[in-house]
Amino acid sequence: MMWHPDKHNDEKSKKEAEEKFKNIAEAYDVLADEEKRKIYDTYGEEGLKGSIPTGGNTYVYSGVDPSELFSRIFGSDGQFSFTSTFDEDFSPFSTFVNMTSRKSRPSTTTNINTNNYNKPATYEVPLSLSLEELYSGCKKKLKITRKRFMGTKSYEDDNYVTIDVKAGWKDGTKITFYGEGDQLSPMAQPGDLVFKVKTKTHDRFLRDANHLIYKCPVPLDKALTGFQFIVKSLDNRDINVRVDDIVTPKSRKIVAKEGMPSSKYPSMKGDLIVEFDIVFPKSLTSEKKKIIRETLANTF
């Protein structure tokens, strides 16, 4: 290796070679030890040398020859190959060595070798949508901020993505933007950004698959005699609902095709299901009780 101290005779170049040789050897030493590599990925050089609590031991350089460590890590048939004399400005591990002098903390997905040590991370974030938006469909333009690297220096990069929300999408629907997530290290590919649909709480409806459930309070007199009422739809139409039968506590009224559209077949819709909540009077006078008793006598 070019920077082995034995290959330098004069005192100045030998001292420089010893320092660079030590840096290279330290990098290989960390790569060869899974525990040290995890500490470095999470805390950087400070974590290895004990200035940041890691729950483990302080890093001490083992003094092993870099060429020996390289052989341990990759083997003679590894996907990385290089000669024993690196050019001064190039080394497969030069980025790693340079990073040991920085104060930043590399991510846990720093990818040094080519053996799938780490894969780009996937970032999942909620996409909150109202029932109205999911009923009719809409477009959402969102600003995102991603972590990127220029060399070994990280920075925040802003971008905009547009989501074409399809009518009928349900909770859990995922929309993936490939390569729009964070880049966790200089040598890692940017991760994917995944939006996951989450329906906002609605003031009138609950969603059950493609059906909409509407809770309707009904005074006892109307529950016994019939009534009609209007439900405002998600697209702001008036749905007139007429009830002629006696309403019991478990009664439901189904209004066909006034529910949510199917995402695959938008012209097909679920039903509007009206669930009744009978409201009883808090008190009755003796006279009213008598009238009700006489009215309801022999009706069961």
Helices and strands as residue ranges (DSSP letters): G 5-7, H 11-32, H 34-48, H 66-74, H 94-99, E 122-129, H 131-136, E 138-150, E 153-165, E 174-177, E 192-199, E 205-208, E 211-219, H 220-225, E 227-232, E 238-243, E 252-255, E 272-279, H 286-296
